[in-house]
Structures are given as C-alpha cells and as structure tokens.
C-alpha cells in the first residue's frame, strides 16, 4: 500500500477501467471501507454500461457515404486541379478535416466490443464486475448461506446444471450470486471475497459460439479475466489481479467444473 489518499479522479478511472497495478487494490480497499462511496461508484459503473449499450446501435451503423474516405480523397483531388493560391489552401484544410472525420469512422471497427464467443463473455463478466463488485450494500441477490438455492435458480434459468466453484484454497470465499442478463441470455454470477476487500466475479452462461474453447487471458484497464468454455457452457473469472495470479485460480475452478454435466 502506498498510503496516498484516493482521489476522485482515481475513482472515476476505476469506473473506466483505466487504473492499473497496485493502485487498483488500494481503490478496492478504500471502497470496502466507505460503503457510501462504493454505492456511488457502483451506480456510475452501471450508468456507463447502460450508456454504452444504448449507443451500440450507432456504432454498428455503416459509414455514411459523405464520410467515405475514397470518395473524399477523389473529390479533394478533383478540387485541387481546379483551385490554386488561397482557394487551394482552403480546400486542403477542408479535406484534412474531412479525412480526419472519416478516419474516425474507419478506426471505429477495431475498437468495437466483441459481439460473440469467449471475448464477448469476458467483456460481459468485466461489466458485471464493474456494476456489482463495488456495491457493498447488495452485491449479490442470494447469499452464500443459501448456495443450494442459488445453484437451483441459476440452473433453471440457464436450462442446464451449473455449479459454484470452491476458491477457498486461493483465499477467496463465496459471498453469493445472482442471475444477470446478457445479450446472449441469462448468466449466473458468483462473487468471491478474500476478506480484505478484493473481490472476484465468475460469470457463466450458455455459448452459441466457442462452445469448447481453451482458457484465454484478457486485461481491460485494471481488470484481468480468464475465460474458457466446455460443452457449450462458458466461464469467465474476472478481478483486480494480474492475469498470471488469476489464471491458477481459474485452473482450480475448471478442474471442479469438469465433474459437472
């Protein structure tokens, strides 16, 4: 721990997944000690997800014809042959501005969120972590003491047997879970805590693609994930740990799930 006070800018960076390293654990510990702040930051994270989902349809729209890069370059090239002096320089400036706008459209593709498969599951798990993990008031719907009820509920909604992994060997105890919506149907969310304010979330849902996928690590800002699937059921374990630390914990969970059918 650095001992430095947590600033509002760092809390906002935590919501955006833009804070890294040891500072992440310090922010998580701070939120654990300040429930009112944790509730506020959890609300911010939920608003961020809702906003991103609301704008997703716009991001999926085709590039407008007037911003087509080839068309713009052709038009500017034609204009250059007919203009000179001050008029030419004005046209060039306009072309640069237009190309900049088109460049933004051209680059938006690689920045889109994955829509399917293991990568999409990892994103959904990270979103769920951002919404529920900082919530110190009601992070889960069903507590660990009612684990059987949680498993029954999740199995019913996913229409197949599911199980909660035991991560106690890694120092994380189940505090409960809930069923959450995803673009690919309901998912079971299990939350774990190490007693020091560090929480992990596992998200499980049925997979239409990547039905049997090997383990894959991912990192988004301060959050790491390890995701995989087996027999059409996907799993993604996320938390504010380095992927190299999270992976052995995911390995232990996968070994336990191998007995679930």
N, C-alpha and C positions, 0 to 999 in steps of 0.2 A: 504494500500500500504506500502511495506517495504522501498521503496526508494533506494533499491540496484540496481545498473546498471544491465541490461540484458546482459548476456554473450552469446558468440557464442555457447557454449556447451548447454545452455538452449534453444536456438533457435533450435538446432538440436534435443534436447529432445522433444521439442514441435512437430516437424515433426514426430518423432517416437511415439508420444502419451505417452511419459514417464515422463512428468512433471505433477505435481499434485497441488491441493489446490489453495490457493490464488495466487500463483506464475503464474498460468495459466492466470488469469485475467490480471496480470501485463504484461505478454508477449503479450497478445492480444492488450492491450492498447498501448504498445510500437510499435507493428506492425502498428497500426492505425496511429501513429504519424510519422512513417517512411515508406512511400509507396514503396521506392526502396527496402528496406529490406523485406517488405511484399511480394513484387512480387518475390523476390529471394526465400523466404521460401515457397511460393506457388508452385514455379517450383520444388523445392526439393520434396515437398509432392507428386506432380504429378508423378515425376520420381520414387518415392518409390512405388507408386501404380502400375505403369506400370511394374516395375521390379518384383513385387510380382505376378502380373498376368502372366508374361512371365515364371516364374518358377513354376507356379501352376501345370502344367502337370508333372513336375519332381516329385513333392511332392506326386502326385497321383499314381506314379508307384509302383508296388508291390516290396516288399523287395527282392533283388537279392538272389538267392539260396546260394551263398557263404557267405552271411551275416545272414542266418537263424540261430537263436540262438540255437535251439535244435540240429541242425547239428553241429554247432561249439562246443557245450558242449560235444557231443558224440565223435567228433574227438579228442578233447583235453583229454577226459577221456581215450580214447584208447591209445593216445600217452603217457599218464602218466604211463600206465602199462609197457611200454617198455623203458622208459627212467629213468635215475637216475642221481644224482650228478649235475654237472654243466649243462649237457644237459637237465635235467628235469626242472631246474630253468629257462633256456632259453625258454623252451616250455611254461611254466606257464606265463612268461612275455608276450609271443606272444598271448597266449589265452586271457589274460586280455585286451590286446589292441584290439583283435578282438571282444571280448564281448562288449567292450566299444562302438565300431562302430555299432554293431548290436543293442545295447541298444538305440543308437540314432535313428535308424530306428524304433524300437519298440515304442519309445516315440513320433514319429512324428505324429502319428494318432491323439491323443487328441489335438495337437497343430494346426491341420488344421483348416482353416476357414470354417464356416458352409456353405453348398452348397445350401440350400433351406430354405424356411419358414421364420418366423419372425426374427430369428437370422441372416440369410443372409441379410435380408433387413436392419437390424440395422448396419451391417458391411458396406453395400453399402452407407448408409447415413453418416456414420463416414468418409468413404473415400471421399465422395463428400464434406463434411465439410472441410477436410484437404486440398483439392485442391482449393476450391473456396472462403471459408471464409477469408483467409488471403489476397486474391487478392484485393487490393484497387483500381486497375485500371479498371478492368471489371469483378467484381464478378458475375454479372448477365447479361443475354442476353437481357431481356426485363425489363424495369424499372417499378416501382410501378405505375407510372403515366399511364402506358398502361396495367393495370391489366386485363382489358377485353380481350385484345389481347393475353396476357399470358395464361389466362384460356382457350380461344378458341384453341390455339396451343396445350396446354397440353391435353385437352380433345380429340382433333383429333388424337394425337399420341398414347394416351392410349386407344382410341376407347371406351370411356365412359365419362360421365360428371365428372369433378373434380372441386374443389373449393379451394380458398385460405383462410385459417383461419385468423381471426382478433385477433391478440395477443396484441393489444394496451392496454388492461386492465392490462397486466403484464409489460407494459413499452416497448414493442418491436413493432416497426413499420416495415411493409413490405418495402423492398428496391427493390424487383424484383424477377426474377426467370429465369429458362431456362429448357429445356428438356435435360436430360443426359442419356447416355447409361448405362445399367447394364447387367450382364449375363442373366437376366430374362426379357430383353426387355426394352423399353424406360421408363423413370421415370420422373416425374415432380419434380423440385427442387424449393422451395420457400425459400428466405433468409430474415431474420429479423435482425434489429439492435436496440440497446437500446439508441443510441446516445452517448454512452461512449466507443464505440469500441467493445462491446460484441455482438457477432452475433450468431444467431440460424439458423439452416437449417432444413427444413422439406422435406423429400423425400417421394414421393407417387408413387406406381406402382401396377400393377395387380399381384395377388398372385395365383400361381398354387396350393400351399400347404398353410396350416394355413389360410384358406380363411375367417374364423371368429375366431380370436384369441384375448384373453384378453390382457390388457396392460401389458407390460413386461419391466422392467428396465434393463439397462446394463451399464457397465462402462469399458472403454478401455483407460488406462492412465488417461489423464486429461479430456477426453470427456465422457459425460454421454448421454444416449439415453433412450427414452421411445417409445416403438413400439407396434402397435396393427393392427388389420385388421377387416374389416366389409364388408360383401357381396362381397368378392373377391378383395377388394382394400386395400392395406397395407399402413400404415403411420408410419414414424419414425421421431421423433423430436430429434435433437442432438445439443449439445453445451457445452461450458466450464462451466457448472453449476453442482452443486451436483444433483444427481437424485431426491432427496427429494424436491429440488427447481424446477426442470424441470417438475416433474410429474403434479403439479397443472396446469401448462401452457398447457401441453398435454391434460389434462382433459377438459380444456376450448375449445381446438381445436376439440376434439372428439365430444363434445356436438354440435358444429356447423356443423360438417360433418354428423351428424345423420339426417340432413334435406336434404342431397344431395342424389339423386338417379338417 
